[in-house]
Amino acid sequence: MRKLLFTAVFCFCMQTLFAHALWIETVTSGKVGQAQEVKVFLGEYADGERDSTQNWFSNMRDFTLYVIAPDGKKEALQCTPNGNHFKATFTPKTAGTYVLSVDHTVQEVYSGSKIRYYALGLVKVNGSAAGAGELAQKADYALVTKGDRKPKVNQVESVQLFYKQNRSSVSELTVQSPVGWTKKFKADENGAVTFQPYWAGKYMLEGTFTENASGTHEGKPFERIWHCVTYCLDVDK
């Protein structure tokens, strides 16, 4: 009975862990010379659950948030705990699209899986899209949306998934709406997914795939690597 209870608890913990995601929230437009606030969350977006920073598992609190300027200059931002999230600020110096990026490998190996979290965000400064088309080159696992127009309700959205600049056909995309509706899609042979938002608000897009790779991480063997990338998409009426 003790073994069965332990197995049940362990499986529940694993399901909870893999349901969790790391994501970035910020206002997607900015102005030169004005400070931009950025928030980093860990939890279950569709359920409205955002974990207290004191309860983040393993070494998740040790993530690094970077901002990448339109010219490619990369800078680490100082993040401070603030209740259920970490917050940071940066002040854009030039017009263009700034990329916010987290790439964090969990210290612990869970059930033979090495876990690597990615989170992305875009800030268009002074209305300029300069630099937005290079997102796939700025993150190992990237989730790219069309940046030429504002997403709107009932308009088809296209998402492209890349791993190390190659189109990731093995990825799945989970679309999580602001009202709790969630749906998972399989990427096509070009790593693309299309979906239609039915409600206005902030959607979290979560791309995942499992890489067949083995080795040793922090002194423990692993049999696979689970990759998870997130991006928040604001949809207008």
Secondary structure per residue as TSV (DSSP state, phi and psi in degrees):
chain	resnum	aa	ss	phi	psi
A	1	M	-	360.0	-40.5
A	2	R	H	-63.2	-40.7
A	3	K	H	-64.9	-41.8
A	4	L	H	-64.4	-40.7
A	5	L	H	-65.1	-42.5
A	6	F	H	-62.3	-43.7
A	7	T	H	-61.8	-42.5
A	8	A	H	-64.2	-44.1
A	9	V	H	-64.2	-42.3
A	10	F	H	-62.2	-45.2
A	11	C	H	-63.8	-39.6
A	12	F	H	-62.8	-42.2
A	13	C	H	-63.8	-39.1
A	14	M	H	-65.7	-42.3
A	15	Q	H	-63.5	-39.7
A	16	T	H	-64.4	-42.7
A	17	L	H	-61.6	-48.8
A	18	F	H	-74.1	-16.7
A	19	A	H	-78.0	-23.4
A	20	H	-	-71.5	153.0
A	21	A	E	-144.1	157.9
A	22	L	E	-106.5	130.8
A	23	W	E	-145.0	162.3
A	24	I	E	-112.0	135.8
A	25	E	E	-124.9	133.5
A	26	T	E	-160.7	162.2
A	27	V	-	-69.8	132.2
A	28	T	S	-85.7	2.2
A	29	S	E	-127.0	150.1
A	30	G	E	-152.0	178.9
A	31	K	-	-132.9	147.6
A	32	V	T	-58.1	131.8
A	33	G	T	85.4	-3.4
A	34	Q	S	-108.2	132.5
A	35	A	-	-63.5	139.3
A	36	Q	E	-114.9	124.3
A	37	E	E	-90.0	139.5
A	38	V	E	-128.3	138.1
A	39	K	E	-122.3	140.5
A	40	V	E	-120.0	125.3
A	41	F	E	-117.6	156.3
A	42	L	E	-132.5	130.1
A	43	G	E	163.0	-152.1
A	44	E	E	-119.0	101.6
A	45	Y	G	-60.7	-48.3
A	46	A	G	-62.7	-28.5
A	47	D	G	-91.0	0.5
A	48	G	T	71.0	22.1
A	49	E	E	-98.6	119.9
A	50	R	E	-123.7	114.2
A	51	D	-	-68.7	142.8
A	52	S	-	-59.7	138.3
A	53	T	G	-59.6	-23.7
A	54	Q	G	-70.4	-20.4
A	55	N	G	-105.9	10.0
A	56	W	-	-63.0	133.8
A	57	F	-	-79.6	162.3
A	58	S	T	46.5	-131.1
A	59	N	T	-103.3	26.8
A	60	M	G	-60.9	-28.1
A	61	R	G	-68.5	-13.1
A	62	D	G	-93.4	15.0
A	63	F	-	-62.7	160.8
A	64	T	-	-120.9	128.9
A	65	L	E	-100.5	126.6
A	66	Y	E	-113.5	150.0
A	67	V	E	-117.5	131.9
A	68	I	E	-114.4	118.0
A	69	A	-	-73.0	164.0
A	70	P	T	-56.1	-27.7
A	71	D	T	-86.0	3.6
A	72	G	-	95.1	-6.1
A	73	K	-	-67.0	129.9
A	74	K	E	-112.2	132.5
A	75	E	E	-136.0	133.1
A	76	A	E	-79.3	136.1
A	77	L	E	-101.7	144.9
A	78	Q	-	-80.2	123.4
A	79	C	-	-110.2	137.6
A	80	T	E	-123.9	140.2
A	81	P	E	-66.5	139.7
A	82	N	E	-145.2	74.4
A	83	G	T	73.7	-107.1
A	84	N	T	-99.0	16.3
A	85	H	E	-157.9	168.8
A	86	F	E	-103.8	145.5
A	87	K	E	-126.1	153.3
A	88	A	E	-150.2	165.7
A	89	T	E	-137.0	153.2
A	90	F	E	-145.7	156.4
A	91	T	-	-119.3	110.1
A	92	P	-	-66.1	138.0
A	93	K	-	-100.2	-20.5
A	94	T	S	-137.1	162.5
A	95	A	S	-71.8	154.1
A	96	G	E	134.7	-178.9
A	97	T	E	-99.0	122.1
A	98	Y	E	-96.8	136.0
A	99	V	E	-103.4	127.7
A	100	L	E	-99.7	134.6
A	101	S	E	-146.2	136.0
A	102	V	E	-124.9	134.9
A	103	D	E	-136.6	103.3
A	104	H	E	-132.0	127.7
A	105	T	E	-98.7	126.9
A	106	V	-	-67.7	136.9
A	107	Q	S	-66.1	-40.7
A	108	E	S	-81.8	151.4
A	109	V	-	-100.4	124.4
A	110	Y	B	-110.5	117.7
A	111	S	T	50.6	41.2
A	112	G	T	82.9	3.0
A	113	S	E	-108.8	128.6
A	114	K	E	-88.0	133.9
A	115	I	E	-116.0	129.2
A	116	R	E	-126.2	116.7
A	117	Y	E	-100.2	138.9
A	118	Y	E	-128.6	145.9
A	119	A	E	-140.9	139.9
A	120	L	E	-130.5	151.1
A	121	G	E	-151.4	151.0
A	122	L	E	-124.8	139.4
A	123	V	E	-127.6	115.5
A	124	K	E	-89.5	113.9
A	125	V	E	-97.9	129.5
A	126	N	T	56.1	29.5
A	127	G	T	73.1	10.3
A	128	S	-	-94.6	133.7
A	129	A	-	-94.8	7.9
A	130	A	T	-57.8	125.8
A	131	G	T	95.7	-12.5
A	132	A	G	-69.5	-29.7
A	133	G	G	-76.2	-1.3
A	134	E	G	-107.8	19.6
A	135	L	H	-61.0	-39.5
A	136	A	H	-63.6	-22.2
A	137	Q	H	-88.1	-9.2
A	138	K	H	-103.7	-1.7
A	139	A	-	-147.4	140.3
A	140	D	S	-61.6	-41.5
A	141	Y	E	-119.9	114.2
A	142	A	E	-123.4	145.1
A	143	L	E	-120.8	112.6
A	144	V	E	-113.2	127.3
A	145	T	E	-110.7	167.2
A	146	K	-	-72.8	124.1
A	147	G	-	-104.4	10.9
A	148	D	S	-87.1	-6.4
A	149	R	S	-153.2	162.4
A	150	K	-	-79.9	127.7
A	151	P	-	-61.2	140.0
A	152	K	B	-135.3	156.9
A	153	V	T	-58.3	137.2
A	154	N	T	71.8	4.8
A	155	Q	S	-98.2	136.6
A	156	V	-	-67.6	130.4
A	157	E	E	-106.7	140.4
A	158	S	E	-113.7	133.5
A	159	V	E	-126.1	136.4
A	160	Q	E	-119.0	132.2
A	161	L	E	-109.3	132.8
A	162	F	E	-127.6	141.2
A	163	Y	E	-125.4	118.7
A	164	K	T	51.4	47.2
A	165	Q	T	70.2	4.6
A	166	N	E	-103.4	142.4
A	167	R	E	-62.2	127.3
A	168	S	-	-98.5	92.8
A	169	S	T	-76.8	-13.3
A	170	V	T	-88.4	-1.5
A	171	S	-	-79.3	155.0
A	172	E	E	-117.7	147.3
A	173	L	E	-119.8	123.7
A	174	T	E	-103.2	122.9
A	175	V	E	-99.5	120.5
A	176	Q	E	-116.4	117.8
A	177	S	-	-87.9	167.3
A	178	P	T	-71.1	-11.4
A	179	V	T	-104.4	6.3
A	180	G	S	98.7	-11.8
A	181	W	-	-66.9	133.1
A	182	T	E	-135.2	138.9
A	183	K	E	-145.4	141.3
A	184	K	E	-105.3	137.3
A	185	F	E	-124.1	147.3
A	186	K	E	-95.9	130.1
A	187	A	-	-65.6	147.5
A	188	D	-	-81.3	-171.8
A	189	E	T	-63.8	-16.1
A	190	N	T	-101.1	9.9
A	191	G	S	73.3	22.1
A	192	A	E	-108.0	148.6
A	193	V	E	-137.5	140.5
A	194	T	E	-121.7	145.5
A	195	F	E	-151.6	165.3
A	196	Q	-	-122.8	113.9
A	197	P	-	-75.6	136.3
A	198	Y	-	-107.4	-9.2
A	199	W	S	-129.6	147.8
A	200	A	-	-78.8	153.0
A	201	G	E	131.3	-165.5
A	202	K	E	-95.2	121.6
A	203	Y	E	-102.6	141.5
A	204	M	E	-104.9	125.2
A	205	L	E	-100.7	128.9
A	206	E	E	-127.7	112.1
A	207	G	E	-96.3	137.3
A	208	T	E	-140.2	150.5
A	209	F	E	-160.9	157.0
A	210	T	E	-108.3	123.8
A	211	E	E	-93.8	130.6
A	212	N	-	-78.7	93.5
A	213	A	-	-149.7	146.1
A	214	S	-	-133.7	161.3
A	215	G	E	165.1	-154.4
A	216	T	E	-125.5	134.0
A	217	H	E	-131.9	122.2
A	218	E	T	52.7	39.2
A	219	G	T	80.9	3.5
A	220	K	E	-121.4	140.1
A	221	P	E	-73.7	147.3
A	222	F	E	-132.3	153.5
A	223	E	S	-110.3	-12.1
A	224	R	E	-160.6	163.4
A	225	I	E	-123.0	124.2
A	226	W	E	-97.9	121.2
A	227	H	E	-106.6	139.0
A	228	C	E	-142.8	121.7
A	229	V	E	-121.3	140.2
A	230	T	E	-125.6	153.3
A	231	Y	E	-154.6	132.3
A	232	C	E	-95.2	130.0
A	233	L	E	-116.9	121.8
A	234	D	E	-89.4	123.9
A	235	V	E	-113.0	127.8
A	236	D	B	-90.4	163.9
A	237	K	-	-69.5	360.0
